[in-house]
Amino acid sequence: MIRHIVMFSCKDRSDVDVIYRGLSVLTQIPQVAHLEVALNEKIDQIGNDIDVIVYGEFASLEDFRAYKAHPLYEESIRRVRHLRDIRVAADYTVSNATRVQLPELAKA
């Protein structure tokens, strides 16, 4: 499984909803196993530069590539690119991630 996390900031705060709606079209792409688009709640006391987050899960690298090649992906870019300031993306294979289970959580 591939996880894809992308974070966006807005050039103008008044465009947050437009960016959110523009990214939400990604949820209609069939190759996605799971996809969320969310507004950053800005709870962290230190860094709150990010406005909108996309979190996706894909069964395979092929599905991820098909997602990126889908016309709705291009539509989302068309709607959002000119409004965003920062775009930071991270992708990783879940089986390669380090997992630590804390003892107190294992008992729950």
BAPA-718460 format. One record per atom (N, C-alpha, C): atom name; x, y, z. Coordinates in pm, whole numbers, always signed. Layout:
N
 at   east  north     up
 CA      X      Y      Z
...
***
This chain:
108
 at   east  north     up
  N    +84   -118     +0
 CA     +0     +0     +0
  C    +89   +124     +0
  N    +49   +221    -80
 CA   +117   +350    -88
  C    +34   +454    -14
  N    +98   +532    +71
 CA    +33   +646   +135
  C    +86   +773    +71
  N     -4   +865    +45
 CA    +27   +990    -23
  C    -32  +1103    +62
  N    +55  +1191   +111
 CA    +13  +1301   +197
  C    +62  +1430   +133
  N    -31  +1523   +110
 CA     +4  +1650    +48
  C    -55  +1762   +133
  N    +24  +1865   +158
 CA    -20  +1978   +238
  C     -7  +2106   +157
  N   -108  +2191   +168
 CA   -115  +2314    +90
  C   -135  +2434   +181
  N    -74  +2544   +143
 CA   -108  +2672   +204
  C   -164  +2761    +94
  N   -242  +2858   +135
 CA   -307  +2949    +41
  C   -228  +3078    +29
  N   -226  +3131    -92
 CA   -168  +3265   -109
  C   -255  +3367    -36
  N   -386  +3347    -45
 CA   -484  +3438    +15
  C   -580  +3354    +99
  N   -590  +3382   +227
 CA   -676  +3303   +319
  C   -820  +3295   +273
  N   -865  +3391   +195
 CA  -1004  +3386   +148
  C  -1026  +3275    +45
  N   -919  +3211     -3
 CA   -931  +3103   -102
  C   -929  +2963    -41
  N   -928  +2952    +90
 CA   -921  +2820   +153
  C  -1035  +2730   +107
  N  -1156  +2778   +106
 CA  -1270  +2696    +65
  C  -1262  +2658    -83
  N  -1213  +2748   -166
 CA  -1199  +2719   -309
  C  -1096  +2608   -329
  N   -986  +2614   -257
 CA   -884  +2511   -265
  C   -939  +2379   -212
  N  -1008  +2382   -101
 CA  -1069  +2262    -43
  C  -1164  +2196   -144
  N  -1249  +2273   -204
 CA  -1343  +2217   -304
  C  -1269  +2167   -427
  N  -1167  +2238   -469
 CA  -1089  +2195   -585
  C  -1016  +2064   -561
  N   -969  +2044   -441
 CA   -902  +1918   -407
  C  -1002  +1806   -382
  N  -1122  +1839   -342
 CA  -1222  +1738   -312
  C  -1264  +1657   -434
  N  -1244  +1709   -555
 CA  -1276  +1630   -675
  C  -1190  +1505   -683
  N  -1076  +1505   -614
 CA   -987  +1388   -615
  C  -1055  +1265   -556
  N  -1152  +1284   -468
 CA  -1220  +1171   -404
  C  -1302  +1090   -504
  N  -1325  +1142   -623
 CA  -1403  +1073   -725
  C  -1318   +983   -814
  N  -1188   +984   -797
 CA  -1100   +903   -881
  C  -1106   +757   -833
  N  -1139   +663   -922
 CA  -1165   +526   -879
  C  -1045   +447   -827
  N   -925   +483   -862
 CA   -808   +405   -820
  C   -771   +426   -673
  N   -838   +515   -606
 CA   -808   +547   -467
  C   -873   +444   -375
  N   -794   +384   -287
 CA   -851   +295   -186
  C   -917   +377    -75
  N   -854   +489    -41
 CA   -905   +578    +64
  C   -847   +717    +38
  N   -931   +819    +43
 CA   -881   +956    +24
  C   -960  +1052   +110
  N   -887  +1137   +179
 CA   -948  +1240   +263
  C   -892  +1375   +223
  N   -978  +1475   +223
 CA   -937  +1614   +207
  C   -988  +1686   +331
  N   -899  +1755   +401
 CA   -938  +1816   +528
  C   -876  +1955   +542
  N   -945  +2037   +618
 CA   -890  +2167   +656
  C   -803  +2147   +780
  N   -689  +2212   +782
 CA   -603  +2205   +899
  C   -671  +2277  +1014
  N   -685  +2209  +1125
 CA   -750  +2269  +1242
  C   -657  +2360  +1320
  N   -529  +2360  +1285
 CA   -429  +2451  +1341
  C   -426  +2448  +1493
  N   -418  +2328  +1546
 CA   -413  +2305  +1690
  C   -271  +2320  +1743
  N   -172  +2286  +1659
 CA    -31  +2291  +1700
  C     +8  +2435  +1734
  N    +85  +2451  +1841
 CA   +123  +2585  +1887
  C   +239  +2644  +1807
  N   +312  +2561  +1734
 CA   +435  +2608  +1670
  C   +415  +2644  +1523
  N   +369  +2550  +1441
 CA   +361  +2576  +1298
  C   +222  +2551  +1245
  N   +164  +2653  +1188
 CA    +30  +2641  +1132
  C    +22  +2703   +994
  N   +126  +2683   +915
 CA   +131  +2741   +781
  C    +41  +2667   +682
  N    +10  +2542   +711
 CA    -67  +2459   +619
  C   -216  +2485   +639
  N   -289  +2494   +526
 CA   -433  +2520   +531
  C   -518  +2398   +497
  N   -474  +2319   +399
 CA   -553  +2205   +351
  C   -461  +2085   +335
  N   -513  +1966   +371
 CA   -437  +1842   +364
  C   -512  +1742   +277
  N   -436  +1668   +196
 CA   -489  +1554   +123
  C   -416  +1430   +174
  N   -493  +1329   +213
 CA   -436  +1202   +260
  C   -496  +1092   +175
  N   -411  +1017   +106
 CA   -461   +911    +20
  C   -390   +780    +44
  N   -462   +671    +20
 CA   -406   +536    +26
  C   -437   +466   -105
  N   -337   +395   -156
 CA   -349   +327   -284
  C   -301   +183   -268
  N   -373    +90   -326
 CA   -340    -51   -311
  C   -204    -84   -374
  N   -166    -10   -477
 CA    -41    -40   -547
  C    +17    +87   -609
  N   +142    +77   -649
 CA   +207   +187   -718
  C   +137   +214   -851
  N    +88   +110   -915
 CA    +14   +126  -1041
  C   -113   +207  -1020
  N   -186   +181   -911
 CA   -306   +258   -880
  C   -271   +404   -853
  N   -160   +427   -782
 CA   -117   +564   -756
  C    -84   +637   -886
  N    -14   +570   -975
 CA    +19   +631  -1104
  C   -106   +658  -1187
  N   -203   +567  -1182
 CA   -329   +587  -1255
  C   -406   +707  -1197
  N   -403   +722  -1066
 CA   -465   +837   -999
  C   -403   +967  -1050
  N   -271   +971  -1055
 CA   -202  +1093  -1098
  C   -227  +1122  -1247
  N   -259  +1021  -1326
 CA   -284  +1037  -1469
  C   -431  +1062  -1501
  N   -518  +1053  -1403
 CA   -663  +1066  -1424
  C   -700  +1210  -1460
  N   -797  +1230  -1548
 CA   -840  +1366  -1585
  C   -889  +1450  -1466
  N   -948  +1389  -1365
 CA   -992  +1465  -1248
  C   -873  +1516  -1167
  N   -762  +1447  -1172
 CA   -641  +1496  -1107
  C   -596  +1624  -1176
  N   -597  +1622  -1308
 CA   -561  +1742  -1385
  C   -660  +1855  -1359
  N   -788  +1823  -1346
 CA   -890  +1924  -1315
  C   -862  +1988  -1179
  N   -825  +1906  -1082
 CA   -794  +1958   -949
  C   -675  +2054   -955
  N   -572  +2016  -1029
 CA   -456  +2104  -1045
  C   -498  +2237  -1107
  N   -582  +2230  -1208
 CA   -628  +2352  -1276
  C   -701  +2445  -1179
  N   -779  +2388  -1089
 CA   -855  +2468   -993
  C   -771  +2526   -880
  N   -664  +2458   -844
 CA   -592  +2490   -720
  C   -456  +2557   -741
  N   -382  +2516   -840
 CA   -241  +2557   -851
  C   -221  +2708   -839
  N   -302  +2787   -906
 CA   -282  +2932   -906
  C   -319  +2999   -772
  N   -387  +2924   -684
 CA   -429  +2979   -555
  C   -337  +2938   -440
  N   -261  +2835   -460
 CA   -178  +2783   -350
  C    -43  +2852   -345
  N    +13  +2852   -225
 CA   +148  +2904   -206
  C   +242  +2785   -190
  N   +235  +2718    -77
 CA   +320  +2603    -48
  C   +246  +2475    -85
  N   +319  +2381   -144
 CA   +270  +2245   -165
  C   +382  +2152   -124
  N   +356  +2070    -23
 CA   +454  +1974    +26
  C   +391  +1836    +15
  N   +462  +1742    -49
 CA   +408  +1608    -66
  C   +505  +1505    -10
  N   +449  +1396    +42
 CA   +528  +1282    +88
  C   +454  +1154    +50
  N   +529  +1058     -1
 CA   +473   +929    -40
  C   +560   +820    +20
  N   +496   +713    +69
 CA   +576   +602   +119
  C   +498   +473   +110
  N   +574   +363   +105
 CA   +516   +229   +105
  C   +496   +188   +249
  N   +375   +151   +284
 CA   +340   +122   +423
  C   +427     +9   +480
  N   +455    -94   +401
 CA   +534   -207   +452
  C   +678   -167   +484
  N   +723    -52   +433
 CA   +859     -5   +462
  C   +865    +87   +584
  N   +751   +122   +639
 CA   +746   +216   +752
  C   +781   +145   +882
  N   +849   +215   +970
 CA   +881   +164  +1103
  C   +757   +178  +1190
  N   +727    +72  +1260
 CA   +610    +76  +1348
  C   +654    +42  +1489
  N   +612   +124  +1581
 CA   +643   +102  +1722
  C   +510    +96  +1796
  N   +492    -11  +1871
 CA   +371    -23  +1950
  C   +408     +1  +2096
  N   +351   +104  +2154
 CA   +378   +137  +2294
  C   +306    +37  +2384
  N   +373    -13  +2487
 CA   +315   -115  +2573
  C   +179    -77  +2631
  N   +164    +48  +2674
 CA    +37    +89  +2736
  C    -77    +92  +2634
  N    -48   +113  +2507
 CA   -152   +109  +2406
  C   -188    -33  +2369
  N    -94   -124  +2378
 CA   -120   -264  +2345
  C   -216   -328  +2444
  N   -217   -280  +2569
 CA   -303   -336  +2672
  C   -448   -290  +2659
  N   -471   -180  +2592
 CA   -605   -121  +2586
  C   -701   -204  +2506
***
